[in-house]
């Protein structure tokens, strides 16, 4: 199946600080890929690199969307992509809508002359919401409005950056169900960023990030049967204190050259002072020197 987005050896730096390291993956048409990892792992930096809004960042590698390399186009071309082919659903619906305008005005700014009523209905709302202001809506209703806006340009790719962070558990499930349903009906590709394994049901592919590195990548089996020690930590929702999970060292060369999980991994030894390469294992990609021991 043709890839809508191809990411090839992508690195992102701010000044001398490289925060995304040689990241590669693909998203096919109509496929849902979830990008998971702790806060600070580089997920939002990756999303903003696709959108072309990582201001001040130096980007190396390739981001090929629908045949166009996003790292080689100008700001006007990037803006045009964000107005249709690529849509974005932000983390916090409370900050994403203008408090002084009614919902109808804000949707029309994005959707133009298309059928707003149809969009609203598709996302589980009715026309009454159009005459309301954002402060009159719950978090879940605001998020549905943002999804309607994201769909207004018939996008090829939707980027959802932790879109359920501010919602309670029942609303999280409903919003995710809606996104997956729309993905199936419209054959839109979906990149979902999250740190919550409970939200991954419905994903076709899972990519696990840690400290700017891709650690594990594969189908939904990544959740059901994780291989990498870090993925297992996430899946088990394990809590690590200093004594159990961290090893303290003054050797900064490990941080600069070795496995990024070195101080948290019970398997780490002197071999892990060198950064492990990505390996293919049972149709899965995994970054670990001991990958062969996990099957």
Backbone bond lengths (Angstrom), bond angles and torsions (degrees), N, CA, C in turn:
res aa  C-N    CA-C-N  psi(-1)  N-CA   C-N-CA  omega(-1)  CA-C   N-CA-C  phi
1 X - - - 1.468 - - 1.531 109.89 -
2 X 1.341 116.62 137.24 1.456 121.45 -177.23 1.523 111.38 -64.91
3 X 1.325 115.36 137.62 1.463 120.64 179.30 1.521 109.67 -80.57
4 X 1.329 116.47 131.48 1.464 121.69 171.72 1.522 109.85 -77.71
5 X 1.342 115.77 -37.76 1.463 121.44 178.70 1.518 109.40 -131.92
6 X 1.326 116.08 125.72 1.471 122.38 174.36 1.530 108.39 -116.95
7 X 1.310 115.52 123.27 1.460 121.20 178.23 1.521 107.66 -111.40
8 X 1.336 116.09 120.98 1.459 120.86 -174.44 1.526 110.61 -125.07
9 X 1.318 115.41 110.21 1.464 122.79 173.19 1.531 112.14 50.45
10 X 1.329 115.66 49.62 1.463 121.48 -175.97 1.526 111.13 -81.88
11 X 1.324 115.77 127.25 1.460 122.02 173.73 1.521 108.60 -126.80
12 X 1.329 115.88 139.72 1.468 121.52 -179.11 1.529 108.35 -128.85
13 X 1.336 115.66 129.56 1.465 120.90 -179.04 1.515 110.54 -127.88
14 X 1.341 115.18 147.00 1.452 122.41 170.20 1.522 106.51 -119.27
15 X 1.321 116.11 107.66 1.454 119.50 -171.74 1.524 109.62 64.39
16 X 1.328 116.01 -128.16 1.469 120.61 178.92 1.522 112.50 -90.26
17 X 1.325 116.36 -0.63 1.460 120.71 -174.90 1.531 110.56 -96.75
18 X 1.312 117.10 108.11 1.463 121.11 176.47 1.525 108.65 -85.56
19 X 1.336 116.54 122.25 1.469 120.77 -174.64 1.521 113.05 -109.67
20 X 1.324 117.32 -14.07 1.466 121.66 174.93 1.511 106.89 -131.91
21 X 1.336 117.18 128.87 1.459 120.93 -166.91 1.534 110.91 -122.41
22 X 1.320 117.47 106.81 1.462 122.46 170.74 1.518 113.94 51.89
23 X 1.315 117.50 48.94 1.466 122.89 -173.11 1.530 109.92 -86.10
24 X 1.357 117.30 130.45 1.469 121.92 179.61 1.521 110.81 -137.75
25 X 1.345 116.87 137.19 1.453 122.86 175.75 1.522 109.11 -174.15
26 X 1.343 117.69 167.62 1.460 122.71 177.95 1.520 110.14 -130.04
27 X 1.334 116.24 152.15 1.461 122.56 170.77 1.521 107.59 -126.81
28 X 1.327 117.47 121.71 1.459 122.62 -179.19 1.524 110.92 -85.82
29 X 1.321 116.65 166.09 1.457 121.50 177.15 1.527 110.03 -61.13
30 X 1.329 116.21 132.11 1.452 121.45 178.42 1.515 114.62 72.64
31 X 1.319 117.52 13.05 1.464 122.08 -177.86 1.519 110.54 -101.48
32 X 1.326 115.82 143.60 1.463 121.93 174.87 1.522 108.82 -106.83
33 X 1.321 116.29 118.72 1.459 122.05 176.80 1.515 108.59 -115.42
34 X 1.323 116.35 127.99 1.460 121.74 177.46 1.518 109.80 -104.22
35 X 1.318 114.79 131.38 1.455 122.33 178.51 1.517 107.27 -106.92
36 X 1.331 116.74 116.73 1.461 120.95 -171.58 1.516 110.93 -123.93
37 X 1.315 114.74 146.82 1.459 121.07 178.95 1.516 109.12 168.46
38 X 1.322 116.28 165.99 1.455 120.98 -179.90 1.526 111.66 -67.73
39 X 1.315 116.03 164.58 1.457 121.17 173.24 1.526 109.42 -56.82
40 X 1.324 116.50 132.44 1.452 120.74 -179.53 1.512 114.60 91.05
41 X 1.329 117.54 5.33 1.467 120.35 -177.86 1.523 113.03 -82.44
42 X 1.327 118.40 -11.25 1.461 121.37 177.44 1.518 114.73 110.56
43 X 1.330 117.66 7.22 1.464 120.89 -175.13 1.533 111.94 -64.36
44 X 1.320 116.30 -49.39 1.463 119.90 -178.22 1.529 111.68 -69.41
45 X 1.319 117.21 -33.25 1.468 120.51 175.05 1.524 109.77 -60.52
46 X 1.311 116.92 -41.03 1.461 121.65 178.37 1.529 110.59 -63.07
47 X 1.341 117.12 -47.22 1.458 121.57 179.21 1.534 110.42 -59.07
48 X 1.319 117.23 -46.58 1.461 120.95 -177.55 1.525 111.94 -67.93
49 X 1.327 117.07 -26.95 1.463 120.28 175.87 1.526 110.64 -67.96
50 X 1.336 116.65 -38.96 1.463 120.62 176.37 1.524 110.13 -64.38
51 X 1.331 116.89 -42.35 1.458 121.92 -178.02 1.528 112.92 -73.74
52 X 1.321 116.73 -16.52 1.457 120.32 -177.66 1.512 113.45 76.51
53 X 1.346 117.10 29.83 1.471 120.74 -178.92 1.528 111.66 -121.53
54 X 1.323 117.23 21.71 1.462 121.20 173.77 1.527 108.05 -87.02
55 X 1.309 115.96 73.36 1.458 121.29 -172.50 1.526 111.19 -65.69
56 X 1.323 114.68 131.84 1.454 120.60 -179.58 1.513 114.15 87.38
57 X 1.321 116.97 -2.11 1.467 120.33 -178.01 1.519 111.18 -87.79
58 X 1.309 115.73 146.82 1.463 122.41 171.32 1.527 107.60 -100.47
59 X 1.329 116.55 123.21 1.455 121.50 -174.85 1.520 109.89 -116.03
60 X 1.323 115.92 126.99 1.459 122.68 173.62 1.524 109.12 -119.08
61 X 1.331 116.23 151.29 1.451 120.80 -177.63 1.520 110.23 103.09
62 X 1.319 116.73 -167.51 1.456 121.74 -174.49 1.520 111.75 -126.18
63 X 1.341 114.97 137.11 1.454 123.36 171.77 1.529 106.08 -123.67
64 X 1.311 117.19 96.29 1.461 120.97 -173.48 1.519 109.15 -102.19
65 X 1.339 115.03 110.60 1.460 122.09 -180.00 1.521 109.47 -112.22
66 X 1.332 115.95 118.60 1.466 121.53 178.25 1.527 111.19 49.70
67 X 1.333 115.58 42.54 1.463 121.57 176.72 1.515 115.24 86.19
68 X 1.347 118.72 -6.32 1.463 121.82 -179.66 1.518 109.93 -107.27
69 X 1.329 116.31 135.41 1.458 120.99 177.40 1.521 108.66 -85.39
70 X 1.334 116.80 109.93 1.451 121.87 -174.55 1.524 113.21 -67.57
71 X 1.325 116.98 -16.50 1.462 119.78 179.11 1.525 111.74 -81.99
72 X 1.335 117.02 -6.18 1.469 120.73 -175.48 1.530 113.61 -116.24
73 X 1.338 117.87 1.00 1.459 120.00 -177.77 1.527 110.49 -100.08
74 X 1.344 116.83 159.27 1.465 120.19 -176.58 1.528 110.96 -85.35
75 X 1.331 115.85 176.68 1.470 121.52 -173.85 1.523 111.90 -64.58
76 X 1.333 118.10 -34.85 1.463 120.49 178.97 1.521 111.04 -66.26
77 X 1.315 117.17 -41.08 1.462 120.92 177.77 1.520 111.25 -66.03
78 X 1.326 116.91 -37.68 1.464 120.60 176.79 1.525 110.75 -64.78
79 X 1.311 116.39 -40.90 1.465 120.65 179.36 1.531 110.20 -63.48
80 X 1.332 116.61 -40.44 1.460 120.74 179.27 1.527 111.31 -63.57
81 X 1.315 116.71 -37.83 1.464 120.31 177.68 1.528 110.85 -65.47
82 X 1.342 116.61 -39.11 1.464 120.74 -179.61 1.527 112.53 -70.65
83 X 1.318 117.52 -16.15 1.460 121.12 -179.96 1.523 112.74 -90.93
84 X 1.335 117.84 3.21 1.456 118.95 -179.46 1.514 113.83 -161.51
85 X 1.338 117.75 -75.90 1.471 120.70 -173.88 1.522 115.39 -60.99
86 X 1.347 117.01 -31.43 1.470 121.09 179.21 1.532 108.45 -120.00
87 X 1.332 116.63 124.09 1.465 120.96 178.32 1.520 110.29 -115.24
88 X 1.319 114.72 155.65 1.460 121.33 -174.43 1.524 110.18 -130.84
89 X 1.333 116.21 130.22 1.465 122.20 172.97 1.527 106.85 -114.78
90 X 1.336 117.82 113.76 1.469 120.70 -174.39 1.522 112.73 -78.12
91 X 1.319 114.77 172.16 1.463 121.92 -178.34 1.518 112.86 -65.15
92 X 1.325 116.57 -49.39 1.460 120.53 -168.86 1.523 110.69 -112.03
93 X 1.328 118.50 107.76 1.464 120.05 179.56 1.520 113.36 -64.64
94 X 1.323 116.95 -22.56 1.464 120.33 -179.04 1.524 112.31 -69.23
95 X 1.330 117.05 -26.90 1.462 121.15 179.71 1.521 113.00 -96.34
96 X 1.321 117.87 -8.82 1.462 121.07 -171.12 1.523 113.88 -93.09
97 X 1.333 118.22 -16.77 1.462 122.14 -179.20 1.529 110.27 -108.85
98 X 1.325 116.28 141.18 1.466 121.84 -179.41 1.528 109.30 -75.21
99 X 1.331 118.59 122.45 1.472 120.66 -174.41 1.527 114.45 -68.92
100 X 1.344 118.83 -15.69 1.467 120.14 -173.34 1.525 113.61 -96.76
101 X 1.344 117.66 -3.77 1.457 120.99 -179.07 1.524 110.87 -118.32
102 X 1.342 115.13 146.61 1.451 120.20 174.60 1.526 110.26 -67.18
103 X 1.343 115.18 159.28 1.457 121.01 -178.83 1.533 111.11 -59.80
104 X 1.331 117.82 -38.27 1.469 121.05 -179.28 1.522 110.90 -58.05
105 X 1.338 116.67 -44.05 1.464 121.20 -179.58 1.529 110.89 -63.16
106 X 1.319 116.03 -42.03 1.467 119.70 -175.52 1.527 111.93 -71.60
107 X 1.338 116.43 -35.97 1.462 118.73 177.54 1.524 110.60 -69.36
108 X 1.352 117.05 -40.65 1.465 120.19 -179.00 1.519 111.59 -64.11
109 X 1.334 117.01 -31.94 1.467 119.96 177.05 1.523 111.37 -60.24
110 X 1.322 115.43 -35.06 1.460 120.69 -179.17 1.529 111.26 -90.49
111 X 1.334 116.31 -43.95 1.467 121.14 -169.89 1.518 113.85 -86.68
112 X 1.334 118.23 -18.76 1.451 119.89 -177.35 1.521 111.48 68.43
113 X 1.324 116.27 -128.34 1.467 121.17 -173.86 1.524 113.91 -100.29
114 X 1.308 118.62 13.24 1.463 119.22 -179.29 1.525 110.28 -75.58
115 X 1.320 116.27 170.16 1.464 122.85 -175.58 1.528 110.67 -69.80
116 X 1.329 116.29 97.65 1.459 121.06 -179.12 1.524 110.76 -65.97
117 X 1.336 116.59 -39.72 1.467 120.49 -179.25 1.522 111.26 -58.66
118 X 1.323 116.17 -41.54 1.461 120.63 178.77 1.515 111.96 -64.26
119 X 1.337 115.80 -40.55 1.467 120.05 177.80 1.521 111.08 -61.59
120 X 1.339 114.91 -47.62 1.460 120.24 -178.17 1.524 110.70 -60.90
121 X 1.327 116.80 -44.55 1.460 120.96 -179.50 1.514 111.03 -63.70
122 X 1.335 116.58 -41.29 1.465 121.30 178.73 1.525 111.41 -56.72
123 X 1.326 116.24 -34.31 1.463 121.33 -176.62 1.527 113.38 -96.30
124 X 1.335 116.85 15.18 1.456 120.29 172.35 1.506 115.66 84.87
125 X 1.350 118.38 17.34 1.460 122.17 177.59 1.530 109.71 -116.00
126 X 1.341 116.87 175.91 1.465 120.64 174.04 1.526 108.70 -128.09
127 X 1.326 116.33 175.04 1.463 120.84 -172.33 1.527 113.88 -62.44
128 X 1.320 118.00 -19.78 1.462 119.84 -179.07 1.518 112.13 -61.16
129 X 1.319 117.63 -26.59 1.462 121.19 -178.30 1.529 111.68 -67.91
130 X 1.326 116.78 -22.68 1.458 120.78 -175.51 1.526 112.66 -65.76
131 X 1.329 117.01 -26.51 1.460 120.50 -178.00 1.526 112.89 -94.65
132 X 1.314 116.04 8.77 1.463 120.26 -179.50 1.528 111.07 -99.76
133 X 1.327 115.29 160.30 1.464 122.52 172.93 1.537 108.51 -98.05
134 X 1.326 117.73 156.45 1.470 119.86 -178.06 1.517 114.74 -52.39
135 X 1.347 117.78 -37.01 1.468 119.23 -176.92 1.533 112.19 -67.55
136 X 1.331 116.91 -13.50 1.458 121.08 179.71 1.529 112.64 -90.07
137 X 1.330 116.58 1.49 1.466 121.45 -176.30 1.519 110.97 -113.14
138 X 1.322 116.07 148.51 1.469 121.53 172.46 1.529 109.41 -73.53
139 X 1.333 115.81 168.36 1.465 119.98 178.02 1.515 112.54 -59.02
140 X 1.333 116.19 -39.87 1.457 119.98 -179.35 1.511 112.54 -66.13
141 X 1.341 117.32 -40.03 1.467 120.68 179.24 1.532 110.49 -68.77
142 X 1.321 116.94 -38.26 1.468 119.78 176.25 1.527 110.24 -61.11
143 X 1.335 115.67 -41.31 1.455 118.54 -178.51 1.523 111.29 -66.47
144 X 1.330 117.09 -35.85 1.466 119.78 176.32 1.526 111.41 -65.26
145 X 1.336 116.51 -35.96 1.465 120.04 176.04 1.529 110.40 -64.00
146 X 1.320 116.43 -42.49 1.463 120.28 179.09 1.529 111.29 -64.36
147 X 1.332 116.81 -36.20 1.465 120.04 175.93 1.522 110.22 -65.62
148 X 1.348 116.93 -41.26 1.465 120.46 176.71 1.529 110.67 -59.20
149 X 1.329 116.57 -42.56 1.462 120.55 177.42 1.520 111.13 -62.66
150 X 1.342 115.74 -41.97 1.458 119.91 -179.22 1.517 112.05 -63.41
151 X 1.337 116.84 -30.63 1.463 120.73 -178.46 1.524 112.99 -85.93
152 X 1.323 117.15 -9.79 1.463 120.13 -170.72 1.521 113.61 -63.87
153 X 1.319 117.39 -27.44 1.461 119.80 -179.54 1.513 113.90 -96.61
154 X 1.346 117.41 16.07 1.474 121.87 -176.94 1.530 110.86 48.05
155 X 1.314 117.50 58.63 1.469 120.60 -173.32 1.525 112.97 -68.64
156 X 1.329 114.51 153.25 1.455 120.62 170.70 1.521 110.77 -81.49
157 X 1.348 116.34 -27.81 1.462 121.78 -175.51 1.521 109.93 -140.36
158 X 1.332 116.01 129.53 1.460 121.97 173.23 1.522 108.78 -109.06
159 X 1.327 116.00 127.21 1.463 122.48 176.27 1.524 107.57 -103.88
160 X 1.309 117.02 113.52 1.464 121.95 -178.19 1.523 108.51 -112.98
161 X 1.338 115.96 105.69 1.466 121.43 -174.41 1.527 109.79 -93.68
162 X 1.327 116.30 93.28 1.459 123.07 -177.84 1.533 110.97 46.63
163 X 1.343 117.65 58.79 1.462 121.27 -171.66 1.522 114.28 -72.16
164 X 1.324 118.21 -6.64 1.467 120.03 -177.94 1.526 112.71 -115.09
165 X 1.334 117.45 12.24 1.464 121.20 -174.63 1.522 112.78 -56.15
166 X 1.327 117.23 -41.21 1.468 120.30 -174.04 1.527 113.33 -92.83
167 X 1.326 117.42 9.77 1.466 120.89 -175.31 1.514 111.45 -105.90
168 X 1.354 116.30 155.50 1.454 119.40 176.04 1.536 109.51 -77.34
169 X 1.331 115.93 170.42 1.467 120.93 -170.70 1.528 113.81 -58.70
170 X 1.343 120.35 -47.11 1.474 119.49 179.11 1.527 112.65 -60.92
171 X 1.354 116.60 -39.53 1.453 120.06 179.43 1.529 111.53 -68.45
172 X 1.343 116.78 -36.35 1.456 119.92 176.57 1.523 110.38 -55.74
173 X 1.323 116.30 -47.97 1.460 120.42 -177.53 1.522 111.26 -64.15
174 X 1.337 116.82 -39.24 1.460 120.44 -178.57 1.529 111.22 -67.61
175 X 1.339 116.19 -42.48 1.465 119.93 -179.90 1.524 110.64 -65.49
176 X 1.345 117.11 -43.68 1.463 119.89 178.61 1.516 111.81 -64.66
177 X 1.331 116.83 -40.22 1.465 120.99 176.96 1.524 110.38 -59.72
178 X 1.329 116.59 -41.56 1.461 121.38 178.70 1.521 110.87 -63.34
179 X 1.327 117.61 -45.12 1.464 120.55 179.95 1.526 111.62 -61.63
180 X 1.326 117.10 -45.08 1.468 120.14 179.95 1.531 111.25 -66.87
181 X 1.335 116.38 -36.65 1.461 120.33 178.91 1.529 110.76 -64.47
182 X 1.326 116.64 -45.05 1.452 121.10 179.42 1.528 110.93 -66.55
183 X 1.314 115.84 -35.88 1.473 120.36 176.72 1.519 110.73 -59.92
184 X 1.342 116.87 -44.28 1.463 121.12 -179.53 1.527 111.78 -69.19
185 X 1.329 116.84 -40.71 1.458 120.39 -175.88 1.524 112.08 -71.29
186 X 1.309 118.01 -37.57 1.457 122.13 -174.23 1.522 113.44 -104.03
187 X 1.358 117.10 -1.41 1.471 122.29 -177.24 1.527 111.46 55.40
188 X 1.321 114.60 35.95 1.456 120.52 175.70 1.521 109.01 -87.40
189 X 1.324 116.86 139.13 1.458 120.24 175.88 1.524 109.41 -79.91
190 X 1.326 116.02 146.24 1.462 121.41 -176.31 1.520 109.96 -130.28
191 X 1.329 115.38 126.94 1.463 121.46 170.80 1.519 107.34 -111.39
192 X 1.321 116.14 109.67 1.460 122.55 -177.40 1.524 109.56 -104.54
193 X 1.314 116.59 123.15 1.459 122.62 176.63 1.518 108.50 -100.13
194 X 1.323 117.05 128.69 1.454 120.80 -179.97 1.523 109.73 -156.85
195 X 1.330 115.91 167.31 1.463 120.99 171.20 1.529 109.89 -120.84
196 X 1.329 115.94 10.65 1.459 121.77 -172.73 1.530 110.67 -114.95
197 X 1.319 116.91 110.46 1.463 121.25 -179.53 1.525 112.14 -62.34
198 X 1.327 116.75 -24.57 1.461 119.95 -178.00 1.523 112.50 -66.80
199 X 1.331 117.70 -14.36 1.464 121.49 -176.28 1.527 113.08 -99.23
200 X 1.327 118.23 7.66 1.456 120.51 -170.01 1.523 114.57 -91.96
201 X 1.316 117.74 -6.60 1.459 119.71 179.50 1.530 109.23 -62.51
202 X 1.306 116.92 127.46 1.454 121.72 -175.88 1.513 112.89 106.60
203 X 1.335 117.54 -12.45 1.462 120.84 178.17 1.524 110.76 -75.38
204 X 1.323 115.73 139.21 1.463 120.70 175.39 1.525 111.30 -83.43
205 X 1.338 115.74 -37.24 1.457 121.18 -179.97 1.523 108.98 -133.44
206 X 1.337 115.17 152.19 1.464 122.06 178.15 1.525 108.16 -127.70
207 X 1.334 116.26 130.87 1.460 121.48 172.69 1.522 107.84 -119.10
208 X 1.330 116.70 129.28 1.467 122.09 -177.05 1.528 108.86 -109.47
209 X 1.348 115.59 124.23 1.461 121.12 -178.69 1.523 110.97 -113.26
210 X 1.321 114.43 146.75 1.463 119.89 171.96 1.518 108.63 -147.05
211 X 1.320 116.57 124.51 1.460 122.42 175.71 1.532 112.26 53.00
212 X 1.340 115.81 37.06 1.458 120.79 176.96 1.510 115.41 85.68
213 X 1.332 117.95 2.12 1.472 122.25 179.84 1.527 110.73 -110.76
214 X 1.316 116.13 144.14 1.455 121.11 168.67 1.521 107.56 -77.34
215 X 1.350 116.84 121.55 1.459 121.20 -176.73 1.529 112.34 -102.54
216 X 1.336 116.77 -36.95 1.464 120.72 179.72 1.518 108.88 -152.60
217 X 1.341 116.37 144.23 1.469 120.71 -176.14 1.524 108.54 -152.14
218 X 1.331 115.40 129.88 1.459 119.27 179.42 1.509 110.99 179.31
219 X 1.336 116.64 -162.14 1.459 120.42 179.69 1.531 110.49 -80.26
220 X 1.312 117.31 -166.10 1.465 120.70 -175.44 1.535 112.20 -62.98
221 X 1.315 117.42 -14.52 1.457 121.14 175.08 1.516 113.04 -58.40
222 X 1.343 117.46 -21.85 1.466 120.96 175.84 1.528 110.34 -58.12
223 X 1.333 116.62 -34.41 1.461 121.39 178.74 1.526 110.94 -81.60
224 X 1.332 116.02 -44.78 1.461 120.45 -175.30 1.521 112.38 -71.98
225 X 1.322 116.50 -34.04 1.461 120.94 -178.15 1.531 109.77 -144.45
226 X 1.342 117.61 73.79 1.467 120.02 -178.12 1.517 111.62 -65.83
227 X 1.334 115.51 141.86 1.462 121.57 178.17 1.529 111.43 -96.66
228 X 1.325 116.70 -48.38 1.457 120.84 -171.34 1.534 111.03 -70.94
229 X 1.332 117.67 141.36 1.473 120.02 178.26 1.529 113.23 -54.66
230 X 1.329 117.31 -36.22 1.464 119.50 179.74 1.524 111.50 -70.36
231 X 1.320 117.31 -41.03 1.466 119.96 177.62 1.525 110.32 -62.07
232 X 1.320 116.74 -36.08 1.460 120.42 178.00 1.526 110.95 -65.79
233 X 1.328 116.40 -37.18 1.466 119.38 176.16 1.524 110.90 -60.75
234 X 1.323 116.01 -45.38 1.459 120.24 -179.98 1.524 111.10 -65.36
235 X 1.320 116.00 -46.00 1.459 120.37 -176.01 1.520 111.37 -64.30
236 X 1.299 117.02 -35.45 1.458 120.65 -179.50 1.514 113.64 -88.39
237 X 1.346 116.68 0.16 1.462 121.80 -177.79 1.524 110.06 48.97
238 X 1.349 115.88 42.57 1.466 120.39 -176.87 1.520 110.26 -73.77
239 X 1.313 116.49 142.95 1.458 121.69 173.88 1.520 107.51 -106.72
240 X 1.327 114.74 132.83 1.459 119.88 -176.31 1.522 110.15 -117.64
241 X 1.305 116.78 124.05 1.450 118.69 170.71 1.530 108.26 -95.49
242 X 1.307 116.00 175.92 1.461 119.24 -174.13 1.534 111.65 -60.67
243 X 1.304 117.17 -41.52 1.463 120.33 -175.81 1.521 111.22 -66.78
244 X 1.344 116.76 -42.68 1.459 119.58 -173.50 1.513 113.00 -83.73
245 X 1.338 118.58 -35.16 1.446 118.95 -167.53 1.507 116.36 -116.53
246 X 1.311 118.76 -18.37 1.444 120.30 -174.42 1.527 110.71 -116.02
247 X 1.315 113.49 147.16 1.456 118.97 172.27 1.516 107.65 -120.02
248 X 1.315 116.20 125.75 1.455 120.43 -173.15 1.525 109.25 -93.09
249 X 1.340 115.07 133.56 1.450 119.64 -178.60 1.513 109.62 -148.06
250 X 1.300 117.41 150.95 1.458 122.04 174.51 1.517 111.78 -93.80
251 X 1.332 116.66 5.38 1.452 121.54 -176.61 1.530 109.17 -86.65
252 X 1.338 117.25 91.93 1.458 121.57 -177.96 1.524 112.35 -68.35
253 X 1.330 118.40 -17.09 1.462 120.37 -179.39 1.516 111.18 -62.91
254 X 1.334 117.56 -27.12 1.464 120.40 177.96 1.524 109.67 -65.48
255 X 1.335 115.23 -43.84 1.459 119.26 179.89 1.516 111.48 -65.17
256 X 1.311 118.10 -35.38 1.456 122.33 -175.68 1.520 113.13 -83.10
257 X 1.313 117.49 -28.99 1.463 119.97 -171.43 1.527 114.23 -125.32
258 X 1.317 118.39 -18.02 1.457 120.41 -173.55 1.511 113.72 -97.84
259 X 1.328 115.27 -169.58 1.459 121.33 177.29 1.527 109.28 -63.14
260 X 1.333 118.50 131.55 1.472 119.53 -178.09 1.520 113.88 -64.57
261 X 1.336 117.26 -17.05 1.466 121.29 -179.57 1.523 112.21 -93.62
262 X 1.324 117.68 7.87 1.460 122.18 -169.59 1.539 113.20 -49.50
263 X 1.321 117.33 -47.18 1.465 120.21 -173.78 1.526 113.12 -80.31
264 X 1.329 118.17 -4.50 1.458 120.18 -178.39 1.529 112.53 -115.19
265 X 1.305 117.35 -8.21 1.461 120.63 -171.48 1.526 111.17 -99.87
266 X 1.322 116.31 128.82 1.464 120.69 179.69 1.523 112.25 -71.58
267 X 1.332 118.04 -16.19 1.469 121.68 179.85 1.524 112.78 -87.49
268 X 1.331 117.71 -12.93 1.457 121.04 -170.56 1.523 112.22 -63.21
269 X 1.319 115.59 136.23 1.469 122.23 174.41 1.528 107.92 -142.89
270 X 1.328 117.41 -166.41 1.457 119.90 -174.85 1.527 112.78 -62.07
271 X 1.323 117.19 -25.36 1.461 120.77 177.51 1.531 110.60 -62.53
272 X 1.319 116.48 -30.35 1.463 122.49 -175.56 1.527 112.63 -80.77
273 X 1.332 116.62 0.67 1.460 120.05 173.50 1.531 110.95 -73.53
274 X 1.324 116.15 -7.97 1.462 122.36 172.68 1.522 108.64 -110.61
275 X 1.320 117.14 135.26 1.457 121.24 -178.07 1.533 110.67 -60.85
276 X 1.333 118.82 122.82 1.470 120.04 177.66 1.523 111.14 -71.52
277 X 1.323 115.43 146.02 1.458 120.60 176.61 1.523 109.71 -84.16
278 X 1.336 115.28 160.72 1.461 120.66 174.00 1.528 109.18 -69.73
279 X 1.340 116.29 131.35 1.465 121.28 178.30 1.524 109.83 -122.65
280 X 1.317 115.26 152.02 1.462 120.58 175.37 1.516 108.88 -94.81
281 X 1.337 115.49 127.39 1.459 121.02 -176.46 1.521 109.13 -144.48
282 X 1.335 117.11 113.59 1.469 121.97 179.03 1.528 111.38 51.99
283 X 1.345 115.76 51.39 1.469 122.47 178.99 1.523 112.77 61.88
284 X 1.308 115.86 27.65 1.452 121.27 179.50 1.520 108.82 -134.50
285 X 1.336 117.07 148.92 1.450 121.35 173.52 1.520 108.74 -98.66
286 X 1.329 116.71 138.04 1.454 120.16 -177.76 1.526 109.33 -148.36
287 X 1.340 115.94 137.73 1.457 121.49 179.50 1.523 108.55 -106.36
288 X 1.317 116.96 92.66 1.459 121.34 178.58 1.529 109.26 -164.34
289 X 1.334 116.79 137.93 1.465 120.60 177.16 1.525 111.59 -63.93
290 X 1.335 116.60 -25.03 1.473 120.45 -175.34 1.527 112.80 -106.13
291 X 1.335 115.05 26.82 1.459 120.37 -176.54 1.517 112.74 -55.75
292 X 1.327 116.63 -40.10 1.460 120.31 -176.35 1.534 112.42 -63.29
293 X 1.318 117.43 -18.33 1.466 120.55 -178.14 1.541 112.71 -85.48
294 X 1.318 116.90 -5.51 1.470 119.14 -170.37 1.517 114.11 -90.24
295 X 1.328 118.31 -9.50 1.474 120.44 -178.06 1.518 109.72 -100.74
